Amino acid sequence: MEGHRGAGGAGRVLGRLLEAVLGSRGEANAVFDILAALQSEDPEEIQEAVRICSRLFGALLERGDLFVGRLPSEEAVMTGSQGATRKYKVWMRHRYRSCCNRLGELLAHPSFQVKEVALGTLMKFVQLEGSHPLEKPKWEGNYLFPRELFKLVMEGLLSVEEDRALLLSQFQEYLEYDDVRYHTMQEATGAVARATDGRAEVPLAFWNNAFTLLSAVSLPCREGGTPSYYVKYAEPSDKWKVAHLKEHRKAFQLMWLSFLKHKLPVSLYKKVLVIMRDSILPHLAQPTLMMDFLTSAYDIGGAISLLALNGLFVLIHQHNLHLPAYLVAAFAKRLSRLALTAPPEALLMVLPFICNLLRRHPACRVLIHRPQDPELDMDPYDPGEQDPARSHALESSLWELQALQKHYHPEVSKAASVINQVLCVPETSIAPLLELTPYEVFERDLKKKVPEPVPLEFIPPAGLLGRQEDLCAQYFSLS
């Protein structure tokens, strides 16, 4: 292409080469000139070359001019006695593979425009390869998806060297399709395994890229409806795994578990826990499998512990998690301590929840049935202890609830008094309360002619509140 300066001139030359290759097999060697343009140092020329490659190999895929099956060695075929048509298809299939590999490399190009057009072309090839498979089906109706090509795309998106957030935002539009979403989850699981295998420390760039991709995956809430496929299959089948939400849930769960089993940067713990309740737990096949991650996050301390408690709340309330007695006791004790300084609108949800905890975990009822010990001058519970097992919660009592029985708000005192009743009665449903905001709950109860507020008469022993007053507002803002 010497003598033709600028992307416009290069584009005209490439266009003529494209016409020549598609017009006659005798001009096949012109493909090398097209592929060479992908190595240009001019971003605009590279973009033009990518578009030409898109048209060229897109047409060859649709025409069936690429070899189908396990690709043999190029040298073995060219020197063999196979027919000219077979040799052409094998040779052109090797050129197609070289093109795809180069496009995968261009996903790391400094120019975002080059990255964008390379991603779009690779996804076009995914669509065409799915409709015109380059592998032979093992049986009639066998589900075929270009996994190797799609793996190349995923490796480019989940870079271990640089932040690909902008390119990942471009990829999100493809996640609306069931087949792309399903294989994205599978490939992301494999990518995490490869990135962490044998590495003492995984670069932060990879973790950020992986989280950006994983958090973009959203599943339908319920089964039903016609699957939306990116690949235009001739005869879709409802026997394919990709067609069923339960299989997507399994892949979604495996993807997140493979990601969360590793030690993450602290900044990512926060990001994961923020979306845990609404974007992760509702779509898992077995939400209780998140218990290990949430308890590990709780042990980190600070704001991360509070965010982890929010996830544990969901597991206990919605999924009847069977936790160790010491952990349930520590959870109930922490809630009770925070309740001392919480506003009434929060207490109307928290107090029934604490009672339900004790109903579900009889081993923790000692917290309300502990005999009065004259030697117990101080509460043994340590609110500053990060490890629930060492907080001495099971050795304490829920004296905070007894204090709240004297609360100025009659509904709060009534809710706290339930603890004096036999806890074998059915659980109190707090689902209606969870559907309202705390302030809506408060406004509802104000209509019951609440008397003028009076000061809270109970003052807890000195030193018992510790730093919980500072944490109170943060914790209840998570509910």
C-alpha positions, 0 to 999 in steps of 0.5 A, spaced: 500 500 500 506 504 498 504 511 495 497 511 498 497 515 504 492 516 509 486 512 512 482 514 506 487 511 501 488 505 505 481 504 505 480 504 497 486 499 497 483 494 502 477 495 499 479 493 492 483 487 495 477 485 499 473 484 492 479 480 489 479 475 494 471 474 494 471 474 487 476 469 485 480 463 489 486 465 485 487 472 489 487 468 495 494 471 497 491 478 497 489 476 504 496 477 507 496 484 505 489 485 508 492 482 515 498 486 514 494 492 515 492 490 522 499 491 524 499 498 522 501 504 527 496 508 524 489 507 529 485 509 523 488 505 518 487 499 523 480 500 524 479 500 516 483 494 516 478 491 522 472 493 518 475 489 511 476 483 515 469 483 518 466 483 511 471 478 508 471 473 513 463 474 515 462 473 507 467 466 508 463 464 514 456 465 511 458 462 504 461 456 507 468 457 505 472 455 511 474 448 513 469 445 518 472 440 523 478 439 527 483 444 523 489 440 521 496 442 520 497 447 514 503 444 512 500 437 512 494 439 508 498 443 503 503 438 501 498 432 501 494 430 495 487 433 498 483 436 493 484 444 491 477 446 495 479 442 501 486 445 501 483 452 500 478 452 506 484 449 510 488 455 508 483 460 509 481 457 516 488 458 518 488 466 515 481 466 519 484 464 526 490 469 525 485 474 524 482 473 530 488 472 534 490 479 532 483 482 534 484 479 541 491 483 541 488 489 539 483 489 545 489 492 548 491 497 543 492 504 546 486 507 542 479 506 545 476 506 538 481 500 535 479 496 542 471 498 540 471 496 533 476 490 534 471 487 540 465 489 535 468 484 530 470 479 534 462 478 537 460 479 530 464 472 528 461 469 535 454 470 532 456 468 525 460 462 527 454 460 532 450 460 526 455 457 521 459 452 526 466 450 524 466 444 528 461 438 526 455 436 531 456 430 535 449 428 534 443 431 531 440 438 535 447 438 538 448 445 541 454 449 538 457 455 541 464 458 539 467 457 545 474 458 543 473 464 540 469 467 546 474 465 550 479 469 546 474 475 547 473 474 555 481 474 556 481 480 552 476 483 557 479 480 563 486 483 563 491 482 568 495 488 566 490 494 565 483 497 567 478 495 561 472 498 565 470 502 559 471 496 554 467 492 559 461 497 559 461 496 551 460 489 552 454 489 557 449 490 551 451 483 549 449 480 556 442 481 554 442 475 550 441 468 554 447 465 550 452 470 551 450 471 558 451 464 560 457 463 556 460 469 559 459 466 566 462 460 564 468 463 561 469 468 567 469 462 572 475 459 568 478 466 567 479 467 575 482 460 575 487 461 570 489 468 573 490 466 580 493 459 578 500 459 581 500 467 582 502 469 589 499 476 588 494 477 583 494 484 580 489 489 582 487 491 575 484 483 574 480 484 580 477 490 578 476 488 571 473 481 574 468 485 578 466 490 573 464 484 569 461 479 574 457 485 577 454 487 570 451 480 569 443 480 571 439 474 571 431 474 570 427 473 576 423 467 574 423 462 569 418 463 563 418 467 556 422 465 550 430 465 550 433 471 547 439 468 543 445 472 540 446 467 535 441 465 530 440 458 531 436 454 525 432 450 530 433 452 538 431 446 543 428 447 550 433 441 551 439 446 551 441 448 558 442 455 556 435 455 555 433 454 563 434 459 568 436 454 573 442 452 569 443 460 569 443 460 576 448 454 577 453 458 573 451 464 576 453 461 583 459 458 581 462 464 578 461 468 584 463 463 589 470 462 584 471 469 585 469 470 592 473 464 595 480 468 594 482 474 598 480 480 595 483 487 596 479 491 601 476 496 596 472 490 593 470 487 599 466 493 600 463 493 593 461 486 593 457 487 600 454 493 597 450 489 591 450 482 595 443 483 598 439 485 591 444 483 586 447 477 588 443 473 593 436 473 590 439 469 584 443 464 587 441 457 587 443 456 594 444 462 597 447 459 604 453 458 600 455 465 601 455 464 609 463 463 609 464 469 605 460 473 609 463 471 616 470 472 613 468 479 611 465 480 618 472 478 621 475 484 617 472 489 622 470 496 621 465 498 615 466 491 612 463 488 618 457 492 618 456 490 611 457 483 612 452 483 617 447 486 612 448 479 608 447 475 614 441 478 616 438 476 609 441 469 610 437 468 617 431 472 615 429 469 608 433 462 608 433 460 615 440 459 615 443 454 621 448 458 624 453 456 630 450 459 637 455 463 638 455 467 632 447 468 632 448 470 640 453 475 637 449 478 632 443 478 637 447 482 642 450 487 637 443 488 634 440 489 641 446 494 643 445 498 637 438 498 639 439 502 645 441 508 641 437 507 634 431 511 632 424 508 634 422 507 626 428 502 626 426 499 633 419 497 630 423 492 625 429 490 629 426 488 635 421 483 632 427 480 628 431 479 635 425 475 637 425 471 631 432 469 632 431 466 639 425 462 636 429 459 631 435 458 635 433 455 642 441 455 644 441 462 645 435 463 649 439 463 655 440 470 653 433 471 656 433 466 661 439 467 665 439 467 672 440 473 676 447 473 678 449 478 684 456 477 682 455 479 675 457 487 676 459 488 668 456 485 662 461 480 659 460 482 652 465 485 649 462 490 643 469 491 641 471 484 639 472 483 632 471 475 633 464 473 634 467 467 638 471 471 643 465 476 644 462 473 650 455 474 647 453 467 650 455 469 657 451 475 657 444 477 657 439 481 653 438 486 658 438 492 653 431 489 651 428 489 658 431 497 658 427 498 651 420 496 655 420 503 658 421 506 651 417 513 651 414 510 644 408 505 646 409 501 640 417 500 641 415 498 649 410 493 646 415 490 641 420 489 647 415 486 652 414 480 647 421 477 650 417 476 656 412 471 653 413 464 651 417 464 645 414 457 642 409 461 639 409 462 631 414 467 629 412 474 628 412 476 620 416 482 619 415 482 611 410 487 611 415 492 615 420 490 610 416 493 604 416 499 608 421 504 609 423 505 616 419 512 616 413 509 613 413 505 619 414 510 624 408 515 620 403 509 620 404 508 628 404 515 629 396 515 627 395 510 633 395 517 637 402 516 640 402 520 647 407 526 648 414 523 648 418 522 655 425 521 656 428 514 656 428 512 664 433 507 663 441 509 663 445 503 661 451 501 666 457 506 664 462 503 659 457 498 656 455 502 650 463 503 647 463 505 640 456 502 638 453 509 638 458 511 633 456 505 629 448 505 630 447 510 624 451 506 619 448 500 621 441 502 620 442 505 614 444 499 611 437 495 613 
